[in-house]
Amino acid sequence: MSKSGDITPAQAIMSANAPMIIQKSMVDGEPDVGVLPSGQVAGVIDELLSCEEIINSIVAEAEARLQVLAKLAAGDRA
């Protein structure tokens, strides 16, 4: 428990067991038995894209940025 007592005994037990249940899923390869830590960013994911969609998006954004940089560089020469 914390000094301020702001967690329940059940939460304290879960936090003490967390390394073991994370190991079960991450190291031992048994995600059905353990848990997979996801972090705070998991709450803002609103769509699951395929690898192809992600790569195409990265390439399109890179090409757009390169075009902007090329225009900027051409403006410096003028």
N, CA, C and O atoms as CSV, one atom per row, in Angstrom:
chain,resi,resn,atom,element,x,y,z
A,1,MET,N,N,0.838,-1.181,0.000
A,1,MET,CA,C,0.000,0.000,0.000
A,1,MET,C,C,0.882,1.244,0.000
A,1,MET,O,O,2.027,1.211,0.451
A,2,SER,N,N,0.346,2.308,-0.497
A,2,SER,CA,C,1.080,3.564,-0.481
A,2,SER,C,C,0.933,4.234,0.873
A,2,SER,O,O,0.047,3.880,1.651
A,3,LYS,N,N,1.798,5.201,1.158
A,3,LYS,CA,C,1.726,5.902,2.445
A,3,LYS,C,C,0.407,6.625,2.623
A,3,LYS,O,O,-0.123,6.710,3.731
A,4,SER,N,N,-0.122,7.149,1.520
A,4,SER,CA,C,-1.373,7.893,1.632
A,4,SER,C,C,-2.595,6.986,1.655
A,4,SER,O,O,-3.707,7.451,1.903
A,5,GLY,N,N,-2.398,5.693,1.396
A,5,GLY,CA,C,-3.506,4.750,1.436
A,5,GLY,C,C,-4.498,4.915,0.305
A,5,GLY,O,O,-5.679,4.606,0.461
A,6,ASP,N,N,-4.031,5.400,-0.831
A,6,ASP,CA,C,-4.959,5.679,-1.930
A,6,ASP,C,C,-5.180,4.506,-2.879
A,6,ASP,O,O,-5.818,4.676,-3.918
A,7,ILE,N,N,-4.674,3.327,-2.550
A,7,ILE,CA,C,-4.981,2.147,-3.359
A,7,ILE,C,C,-5.584,1.073,-2.455
A,7,ILE,O,O,-5.310,1.003,-1.257
A,8,THR,N,N,-6.404,0.254,-3.072
A,8,THR,CA,C,-7.063,-0.810,-2.315
A,8,THR,C,C,-6.108,-1.982,-2.140
A,8,THR,O,O,-5.114,-2.076,-2.859
A,9,PRO,N,N,-6.390,-2.874,-1.201
A,9,PRO,CA,C,-5.554,-4.068,-1.069
A,9,PRO,C,C,-5.514,-4.892,-2.367
A,9,PRO,O,O,-4.473,-5.451,-2.713
A,10,ALA,N,N,-6.635,-4.966,-3.077
A,10,ALA,CA,C,-6.661,-5.715,-4.344
A,10,ALA,C,C,-5.720,-5.078,-5.367
A,10,ALA,O,O,-5.029,-5.786,-6.099
A,11,GLN,N,N,-5.693,-3.739,-5.419
A,11,GLN,CA,C,-4.792,-3.060,-6.336
A,11,GLN,C,C,-3.331,-3.297,-5.949
A,11,GLN,O,O,-2.472,-3.450,-6.818
A,12,ALA,N,N,-3.057,-3.327,-4.663
A,12,ALA,CA,C,-1.697,-3.588,-4.192
A,12,ALA,C,C,-1.251,-4.994,-4.584
A,12,ALA,O,O,-0.109,-5.193,-5.000
A,13,ILE,N,N,-2.141,-5.958,-4.452
A,13,ILE,CA,C,-1.809,-7.336,-4.824
A,13,ILE,C,C,-1.576,-7.443,-6.323
A,13,ILE,O,O,-0.629,-8.095,-6.762
A,14,MET,N,N,-2.441,-6.803,-7.112
A,14,MET,CA,C,-2.268,-6.839,-8.570
A,14,MET,C,C,-0.950,-6.193,-8.989
A,14,MET,O,O,-0.264,-6.705,-9.873
A,15,SER,N,N,-0.591,-5.077,-8.364
A,15,SER,CA,C,0.655,-4.420,-8.740
A,15,SER,C,C,1.858,-5.271,-8.352
A,15,SER,O,O,2.877,-5.256,-9.042
A,16,ALA,N,N,1.749,-6.007,-7.260
A,16,ALA,CA,C,2.847,-6.893,-6.859
A,16,ALA,C,C,2.982,-8.069,-7.820
A,16,ALA,O,O,4.086,-8.564,-8.045
A,17,ASN,N,N,1.862,-8.521,-8.390
A,17,ASN,CA,C,1.876,-9.653,-9.317
A,17,ASN,C,C,2.133,-9.238,-10.765
A,17,ASN,O,O,2.377,-10.094,-11.615
A,18,ALA,N,N,2.083,-7.955,-11.053
A,18,ALA,CA,C,2.198,-7.475,-12.431
A,18,ALA,C,C,3.427,-8.013,-13.164
A,18,ALA,O,O,3.290,-8.469,-14.299
A,19,PRO,N,N,4.614,-7.981,-12.571
A,19,PRO,CA,C,5.769,-8.508,-13.323
A,19,PRO,C,C,5.603,-9.964,-13.733
A,19,PRO,O,O,6.035,-10.358,-14.817
A,20,MET,N,N,4.986,-10.757,-12.882
A,20,MET,CA,C,4.814,-12.179,-13.207
A,20,MET,C,C,3.790,-12.395,-14.320
A,20,MET,O,O,3.996,-13.229,-15.202
A,21,ILE,N,N,2.681,-11.639,-14.280
A,21,ILE,CA,C,1.660,-11.859,-15.313
A,21,ILE,C,C,2.074,-11.232,-16.643
A,21,ILE,O,O,1.653,-11.693,-17.704
A,22,ILE,N,N,2.892,-10.187,-16.591
A,22,ILE,CA,C,3.437,-9.633,-17.836
A,22,ILE,C,C,4.434,-10.615,-18.434
A,22,ILE,O,O,4.456,-10.813,-19.649
A,23,GLN,N,N,5.261,-11.233,-17.593
A,23,GLN,CA,C,6.230,-12.220,-18.084
A,23,GLN,C,C,5.515,-13.390,-18.744
A,23,GLN,O,O,5.979,-13.907,-19.760
A,24,LYS,N,N,4.396,-13.808,-18.178
A,24,LYS,CA,C,3.643,-14.934,-18.747
A,24,LYS,C,C,3.268,-14.656,-20.196
A,24,LYS,O,O,3.371,-15.539,-21.047
A,25,SER,N,N,2.836,-13.433,-20.477
A,25,SER,CA,C,2.407,-13.119,-21.834
A,25,SER,C,C,3.567,-12.729,-22.735
A,25,SER,O,O,3.632,-13.180,-23.879
A,26,MET,N,N,4.480,-11.905,-22.247
A,26,MET,CA,C,5.539,-11.356,-23.096
A,26,MET,C,C,6.708,-12.318,-23.289
A,26,MET,O,O,7.214,-12.454,-24.403
A,27,VAL,N,N,7.138,-12.981,-22.232
A,27,VAL,CA,C,8.320,-13.846,-22.299
A,27,VAL,C,C,7.930,-15.284,-22.624
A,27,VAL,O,O,8.530,-15.926,-23.486
A,28,ASP,N,N,6.923,-15.772,-21.926
A,28,ASP,CA,C,6.524,-17.165,-22.112
A,28,ASP,C,C,5.602,-17.360,-23.310
A,28,ASP,O,O,5.333,-18.496,-23.702
A,29,GLY,N,N,5.116,-16.268,-23.897
A,29,GLY,CA,C,4.272,-16.366,-25.085
A,29,GLY,C,C,2.872,-16.872,-24.826
A,29,GLY,O,O,2.289,-17.536,-25.683
A,30,GLU,N,N,2.320,-16.575,-23.668
A,30,GLU,CA,C,0.975,-17.023,-23.320
A,30,GLU,C,C,0.083,-15.818,-22.989
A,30,GLU,O,O,-0.245,-15.597,-21.824
A,31,PRO,N,N,-0.312,-15.035,-24.010
A,31,PRO,CA,C,-1.103,-13.835,-23.730
A,31,PRO,C,C,-2.474,-14.126,-23.115
A,31,PRO,O,O,-3.050,-13.257,-22.460
A,32,ASP,N,N,-2.995,-15.319,-23.312
A,32,ASP,CA,C,-4.289,-15.663,-22.714
A,32,ASP,C,C,-4.188,-15.847,-21.207
A,32,ASP,O,O,-5.191,-15.746,-20.501
A,33,VAL,N,N,-2.985,-16.114,-20.710
A,33,VAL,CA,C,-2.777,-16.356,-19.290
A,33,VAL,C,C,-2.340,-15.077,-18.570
A,33,VAL,O,O,-2.688,-14.861,-17.409
A,34,GLY,N,N,-1.577,-14.234,-19.266
A,34,GLY,CA,C,-1.054,-13.016,-18.649
A,34,GLY,C,C,-1.734,-11.777,-19.190
A,34,GLY,O,O,-2.873,-11.828,-19.653
A,35,VAL,N,N,-1.022,-10.661,-19.125
A,35,VAL,CA,C,-1.519,-9.399,-19.669
A,35,VAL,C,C,-0.452,-8.812,-20.581
A,35,VAL,O,O,0.738,-9.090,-20.428
A,36,LEU,N,N,-0.891,-8.004,-21.521
A,36,LEU,CA,C,0.020,-7.315,-22.419
A,36,LEU,C,C,-0.025,-5.829,-22.088
A,36,LEU,O,O,-1.055,-5.184,-22.285
A,37,PRO,N,N,1.082,-5.276,-21.586
A,37,PRO,CA,C,1.077,-3.853,-21.267
A,37,PRO,C,C,0.958,-3.030,-22.553
A,37,PRO,O,O,1.603,-3.337,-23.556
A,38,SER,N,N,0.137,-1.994,-22.517
A,38,SER,CA,C,-0.074,-1.213,-23.735
A,38,SER,C,C,0.246,0.259,-23.571
A,38,SER,O,O,0.443,0.946,-24.573
A,39,GLY,N,N,0.306,0.762,-22.377
A,39,GLY,CA,C,0.632,2.163,-22.175
A,39,GLY,C,C,-0.548,3.084,-22.409
A,39,GLY,O,O,-1.634,2.641,-22.785
A,40,GLN,N,N,-0.327,4.368,-22.182
A,40,GLN,CA,C,-1.392,5.350,-22.271
A,40,GLN,C,C,-1.855,5.576,-23.702
A,40,GLN,O,O,-3.006,5.951,-23.924
A,41,VAL,N,N,-0.985,5.357,-24.668
A,41,VAL,CA,C,-1.338,5.641,-26.054
A,41,VAL,C,C,-2.467,4.736,-26.552
A,41,VAL,O,O,-3.167,5.101,-27.497
A,42,ALA,N,N,-2.657,3.585,-25.948
A,42,ALA,CA,C,-3.709,2.667,-26.388
A,42,ALA,C,C,-5.087,3.311,-26.339
A,42,ALA,O,O,-5.979,2.937,-27.100
A,43,GLY,N,N,-5.257,4.262,-25.458
A,43,GLY,CA,C,-6.550,4.926,-25.329
A,43,GLY,C,C,-6.897,5.853,-26.477
A,43,GLY,O,O,-8.062,6.213,-26.641
A,44,VAL,N,N,-5.920,6.247,-27.273
A,44,VAL,CA,C,-6.186,7.177,-28.369
A,44,VAL,C,C,-6.194,6.496,-29.741
A,44,VAL,O,O,-6.384,7.164,-30.758
A,45,ILE,N,N,-5.996,5.205,-29.780
A,45,ILE,CA,C,-6.041,4.470,-31.054
A,45,ILE,C,C,-7.501,4.294,-31.439
A,45,ILE,O,O,-8.282,3.707,-30.691
A,46,ASP,N,N,-7.869,4.811,-32.621
A,46,ASP,CA,C,-9.264,4.690,-33.030
A,46,ASP,C,C,-9.441,3.903,-34.321
A,46,ASP,O,O,-10.565,3.721,-34.789
A,47,GLU,N,N,-8.341,3.437,-34.897
A,47,GLU,CA,C,-8.445,2.590,-36.084
A,47,GLU,C,C,-7.210,1.706,-36.183
A,47,GLU,O,O,-6.128,2.080,-35.732
A,48,LEU,N,N,-7.380,0.538,-36.774
A,48,LEU,CA,C,-6.272,-0.378,-36.990
A,48,LEU,C,C,-6.036,-0.490,-38.490
A,48,LEU,O,O,-6.867,-1.015,-39.232
A,49,LEU,N,N,-4.888,0.015,-38.916
A,49,LEU,CA,C,-4.555,-0.007,-40.336
A,49,LEU,C,C,-3.694,-1.220,-40.654
A,49,LEU,O,O,-2.997,-1.753,-39.791
A,50,SER,N,N,-3.757,-1.645,-41.909
A,50,SER,CA,C,-2.886,-2.729,-42.345
A,50,SER,C,C,-1.473,-2.183,-42.497
A,50,SER,O,O,-1.278,-0.969,-42.551
A,51,CYS,N,N,-0.501,-3.060,-42.564
A,51,CYS,CA,C,0.891,-2.634,-42.778
A,51,CYS,C,C,1.009,-1.861,-44.089
A,51,CYS,O,O,1.711,-0.853,-44.163
A,52,GLU,N,N,0.323,-2.336,-45.112
A,52,GLU,CA,C,0.370,-1.657,-46.412
A,52,GLU,C,C,-0.160,-0.227,-46.304
A,52,GLU,O,O,0.420,0.697,-46.874
A,53,GLU,N,N,-1.253,-0.049,-45.577
A,53,GLU,CA,C,-1.825,1.290,-45.416
A,53,GLU,C,C,-0.878,2.216,-44.648
A,53,GLU,O,O,-0.738,3.391,-44.986
A,54,ILE,N,N,-0.242,1.682,-43.629
A,54,ILE,CA,C,0.699,2.483,-42.842
A,54,ILE,C,C,1.888,2.905,-43.693
A,54,ILE,O,O,2.284,4.070,-43.674
A,55,ILE,N,N,2.459,1.964,-44.438
A,55,ILE,CA,C,3.618,2.269,-45.281
A,55,ILE,C,C,3.238,3.261,-46.367
A,55,ILE,O,O,3.984,4.203,-46.632
A,56,ASN,N,N,2.088,3.061,-46.999
A,56,ASN,CA,C,1.650,4.000,-48.040
A,56,ASN,C,C,1.456,5.405,-47.471
A,56,ASN,O,O,1.775,6.395,-48.130
A,57,SER,N,N,0.939,5.488,-46.266
A,57,SER,CA,C,0.748,6.783,-45.617
A,57,SER,C,C,2.085,7.458,-45.327
A,57,SER,O,O,2.231,8.661,-45.541
A,58,ILE,N,N,3.048,6.700,-44.849
A,58,ILE,CA,C,4.381,7.243,-44.559
A,58,ILE,C,C,5.041,7.732,-45.841
A,58,ILE,O,O,5.629,8.813,-45.867
A,59,VAL,N,N,4.944,6.936,-46.908
A,59,VAL,CA,C,5.540,7.313,-48.194
A,59,VAL,C,C,4.869,8.579,-48.734
A,59,VAL,O,O,5.559,9.483,-49.206
A,60,ALA,N,N,3.550,8.658,-48.673
A,60,ALA,CA,C,2.826,9.831,-49.179
A,60,ALA,C,C,3.219,11.082,-48.395
A,60,ALA,O,O,3.427,12.144,-48.981
A,61,GLU,N,N,3.321,10.960,-47.085
A,61,GLU,CA,C,3.711,12.108,-46.270
A,61,GLU,C,C,5.144,12.534,-46.574
A,61,GLU,O,O,5.435,13.728,-46.651
A,62,ALA,N,N,6.040,11.563,-46.747
A,62,ALA,CA,C,7.435,11.878,-47.070
A,62,ALA,C,C,7.530,12.585,-48.417
A,62,ALA,O,O,8.274,13.556,-48.558
A,63,GLU,N,N,6.778,12.101,-49.410
A,63,GLU,CA,C,6.796,12.737,-50.733
A,63,GLU,C,C,6.275,14.169,-50.659
A,63,GLU,O,O,6.818,15.062,-51.310
A,64,ALA,N,N,5.231,14.391,-49.872
A,64,ALA,CA,C,4.683,15.743,-49.718
A,64,ALA,C,C,5.707,16.664,-49.060
A,64,ALA,O,O,5.866,17.811,-49.478
A,65,ARG,N,N,6.396,16.175,-48.044
A,65,ARG,CA,C,7.417,16.982,-47.362
A,65,ARG,C,C,8.581,17.287,-48.301
A,65,ARG,O,O,9.109,18.399,-48.290
A,66,LEU,N,N,8.981,16.316,-49.108
A,66,LEU,CA,C,10.072,16.538,-50.064
A,66,LEU,C,C,9.697,17.590,-51.101
A,66,LEU,O,O,10.539,18.388,-51.513
A,67,GLN,N,N,8.438,17.592,-51.521
A,67,GLN,CA,C,7.983,18.611,-52.480
A,67,GLN,C,C,8.050,20.003,-51.856
A,67,GLN,O,O,8.471,20.956,-52.512
A,68,VAL,N,N,7.642,20.125,-50.608
A,68,VAL,CA,C,7.714,21.412,-49.907
A,68,VAL,C,C,9.167,21.872,-49.791
A,68,VAL,O,O,9.486,23.035,-50.042
A,69,LEU,N,N,10.033,20.948,-49.410
A,69,LEU,CA,C,11.451,21.300,-49.283
A,69,LEU,C,C,12.055,21.685,-50.624
A,69,LEU,O,O,12.870,22.605,-50.691
A,70,ALA,N,N,11.672,21.002,-51.684
A,70,ALA,CA,C,12.180,21.333,-53.016
A,70,ALA,C,C,11.735,22.741,-53.422
A,70,ALA,O,O,12.519,23.487,-54.009
A,71,LYS,N,N,10.495,23.108,-53.118
A,71,LYS,CA,C,10.008,24.458,-53.431
A,71,LYS,C,C,10.769,25.506,-52.618
A,71,LYS,O,O,11.117,26.565,-53.140
A,72,LEU,N,N,11.023,25.219,-51.368
A,72,LEU,CA,C,11.783,26.125,-50.525
A,72,LEU,C,C,13.206,26.311,-51.058
A,72,LEU,O,O,13.724,27.427,-51.107
A,73,ALA,N,N,13.822,25.202,-51.453
A,73,ALA,CA,C,15.182,25.273,-51.982
A,73,ALA,C,C,15.208,26.036,-53.300
A,73,ALA,O,O,16.142,26.798,-53.551
A,74,ALA,N,N,14.199,25.845,-54.146
A,74,ALA,CA,C,14.135,26.554,-55.423
A,74,ALA,C,C,13.934,28.046,-55.188
A,74,ALA,O,O,14.452,28.861,-55.952
A,75,GLY,N,N,13.198,28.417,-54.156
A,75,GLY,CA,C,12.976,29.817,-53.811
A,75,GLY,C,C,14.251,30.498,-53.348
A,75,GLY,O,O,14.424,31.697,-53.566
A,76,ASP,N,N,15.149,29.749,-52.709
A,76,ASP,CA,C,16.425,30.289,-52.249
A,76,ASP,C,C,17.338,30.611,-53.422
A,76,ASP,O,O,18.174,31.511,-53.329
A,77,ARG,N,N,17.188,29.888,-54.518
A,77,ARG,CA,C,18.052,30.072,-55.684
A,77,ARG,C,C,17.596,31.250,-56.546
A,77,ARG,O,O,18.377,31.803,-57.321
A,78,ALA,N,N,16.341,31.619,-56.404
A,78,ALA,CA,C,15.797,32.672,-57.271
A,78,ALA,C,C,16.266,34.049,-56.884
A,78,ALA,O,O,15.891,35.032,-57.522
